[in-house]
Amino acid sequence: MNMDHLNEIKKEIVTSMKIMDVTIKGVKESDEYKMAQAYNQGLRDAMNIFERKIKVRENTMTKFWLENNEVKSNTDLSIFDYGQMREIRLGLESNLDVSYYVKPEYDWAQMKEIRLGLNENLDVSPYSKPKYNWNQMKEIRLGLEENFDVTLYAKPEYTHCQMKKIRIGLKDNLDVTVYAKPEYNWDQMEEIRMGLKKNLDVTLYAKPEYNCNQMEEIRLGLEAGLDVSVYTKPEYDHNQMKEIRLGLMKDLDVSIYANQEYDWEQMKEIRLGLEENLDVLAYARPECNIYQMKKIRSDLLYAMNNTPKKMDL
Protein backbone atom coordinates (compact mmCIF):
# COMPACT_ATOMS: atom_id res chain seq x y z
CA MET A 1 0.00 0.00 0.00
CA ASN A 2 1.51 3.35 -1.04
CA MET A 3 1.03 6.76 0.56
CA ASP A 4 -1.49 7.89 -2.05
CA HIS A 5 -3.67 4.87 -1.32
CA LEU A 6 -3.38 5.43 2.42
CA ASN A 7 -4.33 9.10 2.03
CA GLU A 8 -7.35 8.11 -0.07
CA ILE A 9 -8.53 5.81 2.72
CA LYS A 10 -8.08 8.60 5.28
CA LYS A 11 -10.01 10.98 3.04
CA GLU A 12 -12.89 8.51 2.71
CA ILE A 13 -13.04 8.07 6.49
CA VAL A 14 -13.02 11.81 7.13
CA THR A 15 -15.72 12.50 4.54
CA SER A 16 -17.89 9.77 6.01
CA MET A 17 -17.96 11.46 9.42
CA LYS A 18 -21.23 12.99 10.51
CA ILE A 19 -21.11 16.78 10.72
CA MET A 20 -23.74 18.77 12.62
CA ASP A 21 -24.19 22.50 13.03
CA VAL A 22 -23.42 23.07 16.73
CA THR A 23 -24.41 26.73 16.46
CA ILE A 24 -28.05 25.64 16.42
CA LYS A 25 -29.50 25.90 19.90
CA GLY A 26 -29.95 22.55 21.63
CA VAL A 27 -28.03 20.48 19.08
CA LYS A 28 -25.28 19.44 21.52
CA GLU A 29 -27.89 18.13 23.96
CA SER A 30 -29.70 16.02 21.35
CA ASP A 31 -29.41 12.22 21.16
CA GLU A 32 -28.65 12.50 17.44
CA TYR A 33 -25.60 14.67 18.17
CA LYS A 34 -24.34 12.26 20.85
CA MET A 35 -24.74 9.31 18.46
CA ALA A 36 -22.89 11.20 15.73
CA GLN A 37 -20.03 11.97 18.12
CA ALA A 38 -19.78 8.33 19.14
CA TYR A 39 -19.83 7.28 15.47
CA ASN A 40 -17.08 9.77 14.57
CA GLN A 41 -14.94 8.68 17.51
CA GLY A 42 -15.29 5.09 16.35
CA LEU A 43 -14.00 6.07 12.92
CA ARG A 44 -11.06 7.94 14.45
CA ASP A 45 -10.18 4.95 16.64
CA ALA A 46 -10.36 2.64 13.65
CA MET A 47 -8.07 4.96 11.67
CA ASN A 48 -5.55 5.06 14.52
CA ILE A 49 -5.52 1.25 14.77
CA PHE A 50 -5.14 0.99 10.99
CA GLU A 51 -2.20 3.42 10.96
CA ARG A 52 -0.49 1.61 13.82
CA LYS A 53 -0.77 -1.72 12.05
CA ILE A 54 0.55 -0.23 8.81
CA LYS A 55 3.49 1.27 10.71
CA VAL A 56 4.25 -2.05 12.45
CA ARG A 57 4.11 -3.80 9.06
CA GLU A 58 6.52 -1.30 7.49
CA ASN A 59 8.87 -1.46 10.51
CA THR A 60 8.86 -5.24 10.32
CA MET A 61 9.62 -5.21 6.59
CA THR A 62 12.49 -2.75 7.06
CA LYS A 63 13.99 -4.70 9.97
CA PHE A 64 13.63 -7.91 7.98
CA TRP A 65 15.53 -6.34 5.09
CA LEU A 66 18.27 -5.08 7.39
CA GLU A 67 18.70 -8.47 9.03
CA ASN A 68 18.67 -10.46 5.80
CA ASN A 69 21.21 -8.15 4.24
CA GLU A 70 23.40 -8.30 7.34
CA VAL A 71 23.13 -4.56 7.85
CA LYS A 72 23.37 -3.40 11.44
CA SER A 73 21.42 -0.33 12.42
CA ASN A 74 21.11 1.32 15.79
CA THR A 75 18.46 3.70 14.51
CA ASP A 76 15.27 3.72 16.56
CA LEU A 77 12.77 3.02 13.81
CA SER A 78 9.81 3.71 16.08
CA ILE A 79 10.32 7.47 15.66
CA PHE A 80 9.37 7.28 11.97
CA ASP A 81 5.85 7.06 10.58
CA TYR A 82 4.65 4.70 7.88
CA GLY A 83 5.56 6.98 4.98
CA GLN A 84 9.05 7.67 6.29
CA MET A 85 9.66 3.95 6.90
CA ARG A 86 8.59 3.17 3.36
CA GLU A 87 11.10 5.65 1.93
CA ILE A 88 13.87 4.24 4.12
CA ARG A 89 13.07 0.69 3.00
CA LEU A 90 12.93 1.66 -0.69
CA GLY A 91 16.29 3.36 -0.36
CA LEU A 92 17.86 0.35 1.33
CA GLU A 93 16.47 -2.01 -1.30
CA SER A 94 18.13 0.14 -3.98
CA ASN A 95 21.46 0.09 -2.09
CA LEU A 96 21.34 3.84 -1.54
CA ASP A 97 23.09 5.73 1.25
CA VAL A 98 19.92 6.45 3.21
CA SER A 99 21.92 8.28 5.89
CA TYR A 100 21.21 11.40 3.82
CA TYR A 101 17.57 11.31 4.82
CA VAL A 102 17.10 8.94 7.77
CA LYS A 103 16.29 11.89 9.98
CA PRO A 104 12.98 12.52 11.75
CA GLU A 105 12.98 16.17 10.67
CA TYR A 106 12.25 15.07 7.09
CA ASP A 107 8.70 14.08 6.26
CA TRP A 108 8.14 11.20 3.84
CA ALA A 109 7.78 13.49 0.81
CA GLN A 110 11.12 15.19 1.51
CA MET A 111 12.71 11.77 1.99
CA LYS A 112 11.31 10.69 -1.36
CA GLU A 113 12.88 13.64 -3.20
CA ILE A 114 16.28 12.89 -1.64
CA ARG A 115 15.88 9.19 -2.48
CA LEU A 116 15.02 9.99 -6.10
CA GLY A 117 18.12 12.17 -6.34
CA LEU A 118 20.34 9.44 -4.91
CA ASN A 119 18.78 6.99 -7.33
CA GLU A 120 20.03 9.22 -10.19
CA ASN A 121 23.50 9.47 -8.63
CA LEU A 122 23.03 13.18 -7.99
CA ASP A 123 24.84 15.24 -5.38
CA VAL A 124 21.81 15.77 -3.16
CA SER A 125 23.67 17.99 -0.71
CA PRO A 126 22.31 21.24 -2.28
CA TYR A 127 18.77 20.32 -1.24
CA SER A 128 18.96 17.66 1.47
CA LYS A 129 18.15 20.25 4.08
CA PRO A 130 15.01 20.41 6.25
CA LYS A 131 14.54 24.10 5.40
CA TYR A 132 13.32 23.10 1.94
CA ASN A 133 9.85 21.59 1.60
CA TRP A 134 9.40 18.70 -0.80
CA ASN A 135 8.22 20.91 -3.66
CA GLN A 136 11.33 23.07 -3.40
CA MET A 137 13.48 19.92 -3.20
CA LYS A 138 11.86 18.63 -6.37
CA GLU A 139 12.68 21.78 -8.33
CA ILE A 140 16.31 21.67 -7.20
CA ARG A 141 16.50 17.96 -8.01
CA LEU A 142 15.09 18.50 -11.51
CA GLY A 143 17.67 21.24 -12.06
CA LEU A 144 20.50 18.97 -10.97
CA GLU A 145 19.27 16.31 -13.39
CA GLU A 146 19.69 18.88 -16.20
CA ASN A 147 23.14 19.94 -14.89
CA PHE A 148 21.87 23.48 -14.28
CA ASP A 149 23.53 25.91 -11.89
CA VAL A 150 20.95 25.41 -9.16
CA THR A 151 22.71 27.88 -6.89
CA LEU A 152 20.75 30.53 -8.80
CA TYR A 153 17.53 29.39 -7.15
CA ALA A 154 18.39 26.90 -4.40
CA LYS A 155 17.40 29.40 -1.77
CA PRO A 156 14.67 28.85 0.85
CA GLU A 157 13.26 32.35 0.26
CA TYR A 158 12.01 31.21 -3.15
CA THR A 159 8.74 29.30 -3.31
CA HIS A 160 8.72 26.19 -5.44
CA CYS A 161 6.75 28.11 -8.10
CA GLN A 162 9.46 30.78 -8.28
CA MET A 163 12.11 28.06 -8.46
CA LYS A 164 10.26 26.43 -11.33
CA LYS A 165 10.18 29.64 -13.39
CA ILE A 166 13.92 30.10 -12.89
CA ARG A 167 14.58 26.45 -13.78
CA ILE A 168 12.50 26.73 -16.97
CA GLY A 169 14.40 29.89 -17.87
CA LEU A 170 17.70 28.03 -17.50
CA LYS A 171 16.31 25.29 -19.73
CA ASP A 172 15.58 27.94 -22.37
CA ASN A 173 19.13 29.32 -22.03
CA LEU A 174 17.82 32.68 -20.83
CA ASP A 175 19.58 35.20 -18.62
CA VAL A 176 17.53 34.36 -15.54
CA THR A 177 19.47 36.82 -13.40
CA VAL A 178 17.07 39.45 -14.76
CA TYR A 179 14.23 37.95 -12.72
CA ALA A 180 15.83 35.54 -10.26
CA LYS A 181 15.04 37.87 -7.41
CA PRO A 182 12.82 37.15 -4.38
CA GLU A 183 10.95 40.44 -4.84
CA TYR A 184 9.28 39.03 -7.95
CA ASN A 185 6.49 36.54 -7.38
CA TRP A 186 6.19 33.61 -9.76
CA ASP A 187 3.60 35.35 -11.97
CA GLN A 188 5.91 38.31 -12.49
CA MET A 189 8.81 35.95 -13.18
CA GLU A 190 6.73 34.23 -15.84
CA GLU A 191 5.99 37.51 -17.64
CA ILE A 192 9.68 38.47 -17.65
CA ARG A 193 10.66 34.98 -18.79
CA MET A 194 8.20 35.12 -21.69
CA GLY A 195 9.59 38.50 -22.72
CA LEU A 196 13.18 37.25 -22.63
CA LYS A 197 12.20 34.24 -24.70
CA LYS A 198 10.88 36.61 -27.41
CA ASN A 199 13.93 38.87 -27.21
CA LEU A 200 11.93 41.82 -25.93
CA ASP A 201 13.38 44.72 -23.96
CA VAL A 202 12.09 43.46 -20.62
CA THR A 203 13.85 46.27 -18.76
CA LEU A 204 10.78 48.35 -19.60
CA TYR A 205 8.63 46.26 -17.25
CA ALA A 206 10.96 44.10 -15.16
CA LYS A 207 10.25 46.20 -12.11
CA PRO A 208 8.69 45.00 -8.85
CA GLU A 209 6.24 47.91 -8.85
CA TYR A 210 4.41 46.37 -11.80
CA ASN A 211 2.18 43.42 -10.96
CA CYS A 212 1.99 40.46 -13.32
CA ASN A 213 -1.10 41.81 -15.12
CA GLN A 214 0.55 45.17 -15.81
CA MET A 215 3.66 43.34 -17.00
CA GLU A 216 1.53 41.30 -19.37
CA GLU A 217 0.02 44.41 -20.97
CA ILE A 218 3.45 45.95 -21.51
CA ARG A 219 4.78 42.66 -22.89
CA LEU A 220 1.87 42.37 -25.33
CA GLY A 221 2.52 45.93 -26.46
CA LEU A 222 6.19 45.20 -27.08
CA GLU A 223 5.27 42.06 -29.01
CA ALA A 224 3.03 44.20 -31.24
CA GLY A 225 5.81 46.72 -31.81
CA LEU A 226 3.94 49.53 -30.04
CA ASP A 227 5.36 52.57 -28.29
CA VAL A 228 4.58 51.29 -24.81
CA SER A 229 6.10 54.36 -23.17
CA VAL A 230 2.62 55.89 -23.38
CA TYR A 231 1.37 53.55 -20.67
CA THR A 232 4.42 52.14 -18.86
CA LYS A 233 3.44 53.91 -15.70
CA PRO A 234 2.74 52.06 -12.44
CA GLU A 235 -0.17 54.38 -11.70
CA TYR A 236 -2.15 52.81 -14.54
CA ASP A 237 -3.78 49.54 -13.55
CA HIS A 238 -3.69 46.69 -16.05
CA ASN A 239 -7.18 47.46 -17.39
CA GLN A 240 -6.23 51.06 -18.14
CA MET A 241 -3.04 49.83 -19.80
CA LYS A 242 -5.09 47.45 -21.91
CA GLU A 243 -7.38 50.22 -23.17
CA ILE A 244 -4.40 52.36 -24.18
CA ARG A 245 -2.72 49.35 -25.84
CA LEU A 246 -5.88 48.53 -27.81
CA GLY A 247 -6.07 52.15 -28.95
CA LEU A 248 -2.45 52.13 -30.10
CA MET A 249 -3.08 48.96 -32.06
CA LYS A 250 -5.85 50.80 -33.98
CA ASP A 251 -3.65 53.89 -34.53
CA LEU A 252 -6.01 56.00 -32.45
CA ASP A 253 -5.05 59.27 -30.77
CA VAL A 254 -4.79 57.74 -27.29
CA SER A 255 -3.54 61.02 -25.85
CA ILE A 256 -7.22 61.98 -25.59
CA TYR A 257 -7.79 59.37 -22.87
CA ALA A 258 -4.34 58.29 -21.68
CA ASN A 259 -4.98 60.09 -18.45
CA GLN A 260 -4.98 58.64 -14.96
CA GLU A 261 -8.12 60.64 -14.17
CA TYR A 262 -10.11 58.25 -16.35
CA ASP A 263 -10.84 54.75 -15.04
CA TRP A 264 -10.61 51.90 -17.52
CA GLU A 265 -14.31 51.88 -18.33
CA GLN A 266 -14.25 55.58 -19.21
CA MET A 267 -11.17 54.95 -21.33
CA LYS A 268 -13.03 52.16 -23.12
CA GLU A 269 -15.95 54.43 -24.00
CA ILE A 270 -13.61 57.05 -25.43
CA ARG A 271 -11.66 54.41 -27.36
CA LEU A 272 -14.84 52.95 -28.83
CA GLY A 273 -15.96 56.44 -29.82
CA LEU A 274 -12.65 57.08 -31.59
CA GLU A 275 -12.99 53.77 -33.45
CA GLU A 276 -16.45 54.89 -34.58
CA ASN A 277 -15.10 58.28 -35.75
CA LEU A 278 -17.25 60.15 -33.24
CA ASP A 279 -16.50 63.55 -31.73
CA VAL A 280 -15.43 62.07 -28.38
CA LEU A 281 -14.60 65.54 -27.02
CA ALA A 282 -18.34 65.79 -26.37
CA TYR A 283 -17.90 63.38 -23.46
CA ALA A 284 -14.18 62.90 -22.90
CA ARG A 285 -14.25 64.57 -19.51
CA PRO A 286 -13.30 62.89 -16.20
CA GLU A 287 -16.45 64.26 -14.54
CA CYS A 288 -18.63 62.25 -16.96
CA ASN A 289 -19.33 58.88 -15.40
CA ILE A 290 -19.46 55.70 -17.44
CA TYR A 291 -23.24 55.79 -17.85
CA GLN A 292 -23.24 59.37 -19.10
CA MET A 293 -20.45 58.54 -21.56
CA LYS A 294 -22.37 55.52 -22.86
CA LYS A 295 -25.48 57.65 -23.38
CA ILE A 296 -23.63 60.42 -25.22
CA ARG A 297 -21.70 57.97 -27.39
CA SER A 298 -24.92 56.14 -28.24
CA ASP A 299 -26.63 59.41 -29.16
CA LEU A 300 -23.69 60.52 -31.31
CA LEU A 301 -23.61 57.19 -33.09
CA TYR A 302 -27.35 57.30 -33.73
CA ALA A 303 -27.15 60.84 -35.07
CA MET A 304 -24.27 59.95 -37.37
CA ASN A 305 -26.02 56.87 -38.76
CA ASN A 306 -29.27 58.72 -39.31
CA THR A 307 -27.96 61.92 -40.89
CA PRO A 308 -29.23 62.19 -44.51
CA LYS A 309 -26.38 62.00 -46.97
CA LYS A 310 -26.04 64.79 -49.54
CA MET A 311 -26.65 63.64 -53.08
CA ASP A 312 -24.28 64.64 -55.82
CA LEU A 313 -26.08 66.77 -58.44
C-alpha positions as CSV (number, residue, x, y, z in Angstrom):
1,M,0.0,0.0,0.0
2,N,1.5,3.4,-1.0
3,M,1.0,6.8,0.6
4,D,-1.5,7.9,-2.0
5,H,-3.7,4.9,-1.3
6,L,-3.4,5.4,2.4
7,N,-4.3,9.1,2.0
8,E,-7.4,8.1,-0.1
9,I,-8.5,5.8,2.7
10,K,-8.1,8.6,5.3
11,K,-10.0,11.0,3.0
12,E,-12.9,8.5,2.7
13,I,-13.0,8.1,6.5
14,V,-13.0,11.8,7.1
15,T,-15.7,12.5,4.5
16,S,-17.9,9.8,6.0
17,M,-18.0,11.5,9.4
18,K,-21.2,13.0,10.5
19,I,-21.1,16.8,10.7
20,M,-23.7,18.8,12.6
21,D,-24.2,22.5,13.0
22,V,-23.4,23.1,16.7
23,T,-24.4,26.7,16.5
24,I,-28.0,25.6,16.4
25,K,-29.5,25.9,19.9
26,G,-30.0,22.5,21.6
27,V,-28.0,20.5,19.1
28,K,-25.3,19.4,21.5
29,E,-27.9,18.1,24.0
30,S,-29.7,16.0,21.4
31,D,-29.4,12.2,21.2
32,E,-28.7,12.5,17.4
33,Y,-25.6,14.7,18.2
34,K,-24.3,12.3,20.8
35,M,-24.7,9.3,18.5
36,A,-22.9,11.2,15.7
37,Q,-20.0,12.0,18.1
38,A,-19.8,8.3,19.1
39,Y,-19.8,7.3,15.5
40,N,-17.1,9.8,14.6
41,Q,-14.9,8.7,17.5
42,G,-15.3,5.1,16.4
43,L,-14.0,6.1,12.9
44,R,-11.1,7.9,14.5
45,D,-10.2,5.0,16.6
46,A,-10.4,2.6,13.6
47,M,-8.1,5.0,11.7
48,N,-5.5,5.1,14.5
49,I,-5.5,1.3,14.8
50,F,-5.1,1.0,11.0
51,E,-2.2,3.4,11.0
52,R,-0.5,1.6,13.8
53,K,-0.8,-1.7,12.1
54,I,0.6,-0.2,8.8
55,K,3.5,1.3,10.7
56,V,4.3,-2.1,12.4
57,R,4.1,-3.8,9.1
58,E,6.5,-1.3,7.5
59,N,8.9,-1.5,10.5
60,T,8.9,-5.2,10.3
61,M,9.6,-5.2,6.6
62,T,12.5,-2.8,7.1
63,K,14.0,-4.7,10.0
64,F,13.6,-7.9,8.0
65,W,15.5,-6.3,5.1
66,L,18.3,-5.1,7.4
67,E,18.7,-8.5,9.0
68,N,18.7,-10.5,5.8
69,N,21.2,-8.1,4.2
70,E,23.4,-8.3,7.3
71,V,23.1,-4.6,7.8
72,K,23.4,-3.4,11.4
73,S,21.4,-0.3,12.4
74,N,21.1,1.3,15.8
75,T,18.5,3.7,14.5
76,D,15.3,3.7,16.6
77,L,12.8,3.0,13.8
78,S,9.8,3.7,16.1
79,I,10.3,7.5,15.7
80,F,9.4,7.3,12.0
81,D,5.9,7.1,10.6
82,Y,4.6,4.7,7.9
83,G,5.6,7.0,5.0
84,Q,9.1,7.7,6.3
85,M,9.7,4.0,6.9
86,R,8.6,3.2,3.4
87,E,11.1,5.6,1.9
88,I,13.9,4.2,4.1
89,R,13.1,0.7,3.0
90,L,12.9,1.7,-0.7
91,G,16.3,3.4,-0.4
92,L,17.9,0.3,1.3
93,E,16.5,-2.0,-1.3
94,S,18.1,0.1,-4.0
95,N,21.5,0.1,-2.1
96,L,21.3,3.8,-1.5
97,D,23.1,5.7,1.3
98,V,19.9,6.5,3.2
99,S,21.9,8.3,5.9
100,Y,21.2,11.4,3.8
101,Y,17.6,11.3,4.8
102,V,17.1,8.9,7.8
103,K,16.3,11.9,10.0
104,P,13.0,12.5,11.7
105,E,13.0,16.2,10.7
106,Y,12.3,15.1,7.1
107,D,8.7,14.1,6.3
108,W,8.1,11.2,3.8
109,A,7.8,13.5,0.8
110,Q,11.1,15.2,1.5
111,M,12.7,11.8,2.0
112,K,11.3,10.7,-1.4
113,E,12.9,13.6,-3.2
114,I,16.3,12.9,-1.6
115,R,15.9,9.2,-2.5
116,L,15.0,10.0,-6.1
117,G,18.1,12.2,-6.3
118,L,20.3,9.4,-4.9
119,N,18.8,7.0,-7.3
120,E,20.0,9.2,-10.2
121,N,23.5,9.5,-8.6
122,L,23.0,13.2,-8.0
123,D,24.8,15.2,-5.4
124,V,21.8,15.8,-3.2
125,S,23.7,18.0,-0.7
126,P,22.3,21.2,-2.3
127,Y,18.8,20.3,-1.2
128,S,19.0,17.7,1.5
129,K,18.2,20.2,4.1
130,P,15.0,20.4,6.2
131,K,14.5,24.1,5.4
132,Y,13.3,23.1,1.9
133,N,9.9,21.6,1.6
134,W,9.4,18.7,-0.8
135,N,8.2,20.9,-3.7
136,Q,11.3,23.1,-3.4
137,M,13.5,19.9,-3.2
138,K,11.9,18.6,-6.4
139,E,12.7,21.8,-8.3
140,I,16.3,21.7,-7.2
141,R,16.5,18.0,-8.0
142,L,15.1,18.5,-11.5
143,G,17.7,21.2,-12.1
144,L,20.5,19.0,-11.0
145,E,19.3,16.3,-13.4
146,E,19.7,18.9,-16.2
147,N,23.1,19.9,-14.9
148,F,21.9,23.5,-14.3
149,D,23.5,25.9,-11.9
150,V,20.9,25.4,-9.2
151,T,22.7,27.9,-6.9
152,L,20.8,30.5,-8.8
153,Y,17.5,29.4,-7.2
154,A,18.4,26.9,-4.4
155,K,17.4,29.4,-1.8
156,P,14.7,28.9,0.8
157,E,13.3,32.3,0.3
158,Y,12.0,31.2,-3.2
159,T,8.7,29.3,-3.3
160,H,8.7,26.2,-5.4
161,C,6.7,28.1,-8.1
162,Q,9.5,30.8,-8.3
163,M,12.1,28.1,-8.5
164,K,10.3,26.4,-11.3
165,K,10.2,29.6,-13.4
166,I,13.9,30.1,-12.9
167,R,14.6,26.5,-13.8
168,I,12.5,26.7,-17.0
169,G,14.4,29.9,-17.9
170,L,17.7,28.0,-17.5
171,K,16.3,25.3,-19.7
172,D,15.6,27.9,-22.4
173,N,19.1,29.3,-22.0
174,L,17.8,32.7,-20.8
175,D,19.6,35.2,-18.6
176,V,17.5,34.4,-15.5
177,T,19.5,36.8,-13.4
178,V,17.1,39.5,-14.8
179,Y,14.2,38.0,-12.7
180,A,15.8,35.5,-10.3
181,K,15.0,37.9,-7.4
182,P,12.8,37.1,-4.4
183,E,11.0,40.4,-4.8
184,Y,9.3,39.0,-8.0
185,N,6.5,36.5,-7.4
186,W,6.2,33.6,-9.8
187,D,3.6,35.3,-12.0
188,Q,5.9,38.3,-12.5
189,M,8.8,36.0,-13.2
190,E,6.7,34.2,-15.8
191,E,6.0,37.5,-17.6
192,I,9.7,38.5,-17.6
193,R,10.7,35.0,-18.8
194,M,8.2,35.1,-21.7
195,G,9.6,38.5,-22.7
196,L,13.2,37.3,-22.6
197,K,12.2,34.2,-24.7
198,K,10.9,36.6,-27.4
199,N,13.9,38.9,-27.2
200,L,11.9,41.8,-25.9
201,D,13.4,44.7,-24.0
202,V,12.1,43.5,-20.6
203,T,13.9,46.3,-18.8
204,L,10.8,48.4,-19.6
205,Y,8.6,46.3,-17.2
206,A,11.0,44.1,-15.2
207,K,10.2,46.2,-12.1
208,P,8.7,45.0,-8.8
209,E,6.2,47.9,-8.8
210,Y,4.4,46.4,-11.8
211,N,2.2,43.4,-11.0
212,C,2.0,40.5,-13.3
213,N,-1.1,41.8,-15.1
214,Q,0.5,45.2,-15.8
215,M,3.7,43.3,-17.0
216,E,1.5,41.3,-19.4
217,E,0.0,44.4,-21.0
218,I,3.5,46.0,-21.5
219,R,4.8,42.7,-22.9
220,L,1.9,42.4,-25.3
221,G,2.5,45.9,-26.5
222,L,6.2,45.2,-27.1
223,E,5.3,42.1,-29.0
224,A,3.0,44.2,-31.2
225,G,5.8,46.7,-31.8
226,L,3.9,49.5,-30.0
227,D,5.4,52.6,-28.3
228,V,4.6,51.3,-24.8
229,S,6.1,54.4,-23.2
230,V,2.6,55.9,-23.4
231,Y,1.4,53.5,-20.7
232,T,4.4,52.1,-18.9
233,K,3.4,53.9,-15.7
234,P,2.7,52.1,-12.4
235,E,-0.2,54.4,-11.7
236,Y,-2.1,52.8,-14.5
237,D,-3.8,49.5,-13.5
238,H,-3.7,46.7,-16.1
239,N,-7.2,47.5,-17.4
240,Q,-6.2,51.1,-18.1
241,M,-3.0,49.8,-19.8
242,K,-5.1,47.5,-21.9
243,E,-7.4,50.2,-23.2
244,I,-4.4,52.4,-24.2
245,R,-2.7,49.4,-25.8
246,L,-5.9,48.5,-27.8
247,G,-6.1,52.1,-28.9
248,L,-2.4,52.1,-30.1
249,M,-3.1,49.0,-32.1
250,K,-5.8,50.8,-34.0
251,D,-3.6,53.9,-34.5
252,L,-6.0,56.0,-32.5
253,D,-5.1,59.3,-30.8
254,V,-4.8,57.7,-27.3
255,S,-3.5,61.0,-25.9
256,I,-7.2,62.0,-25.6
257,Y,-7.8,59.4,-22.9
258,A,-4.3,58.3,-21.7
259,N,-5.0,60.1,-18.4
260,Q,-5.0,58.6,-15.0
261,E,-8.1,60.6,-14.2
262,Y,-10.1,58.2,-16.3
263,D,-10.8,54.8,-15.0
264,W,-10.6,51.9,-17.5
265,E,-14.3,51.9,-18.3
266,Q,-14.3,55.6,-19.2
267,M,-11.2,54.9,-21.3
268,K,-13.0,52.2,-23.1
269,E,-16.0,54.4,-24.0
270,I,-13.6,57.1,-25.4
271,R,-11.7,54.4,-27.4
272,L,-14.8,53.0,-28.8
273,G,-16.0,56.4,-29.8
274,L,-12.7,57.1,-31.6
275,E,-13.0,53.8,-33.4
276,E,-16.4,54.9,-34.6
277,N,-15.1,58.3,-35.7
278,L,-17.2,60.2,-33.2
279,D,-16.5,63.6,-31.7
280,V,-15.4,62.1,-28.4
281,L,-14.6,65.5,-27.0
282,A,-18.3,65.8,-26.4
283,Y,-17.9,63.4,-23.5
284,A,-14.2,62.9,-22.9
285,R,-14.3,64.6,-19.5
286,P,-13.3,62.9,-16.2
287,E,-16.4,64.3,-14.5
288,C,-18.6,62.2,-17.0
289,N,-19.3,58.9,-15.4
290,I,-19.5,55.7,-17.4
291,Y,-23.2,55.8,-17.8
292,Q,-23.2,59.4,-19.1
293,M,-20.5,58.5,-21.6
294,K,-22.4,55.5,-22.9
295,K,-25.5,57.7,-23.4
296,I,-23.6,60.4,-25.2
297,R,-21.7,58.0,-27.4
298,S,-24.9,56.1,-28.2
299,D,-26.6,59.4,-29.2
300,L,-23.7,60.5,-31.3
301,L,-23.6,57.2,-33.1
302,Y,-27.4,57.3,-33.7
303,A,-27.1,60.8,-35.1
304,M,-24.3,60.0,-37.4
305,N,-26.0,56.9,-38.8
306,N,-29.3,58.7,-39.3
307,T,-28.0,61.9,-40.9
308,P,-29.2,62.2,-44.5
309,K,-26.4,62.0,-47.0
310,K,-26.0,64.8,-49.5
311,M,-26.6,63.6,-53.1
312,D,-24.3,64.6,-55.8
313,L,-26.1,66.8,-58.4
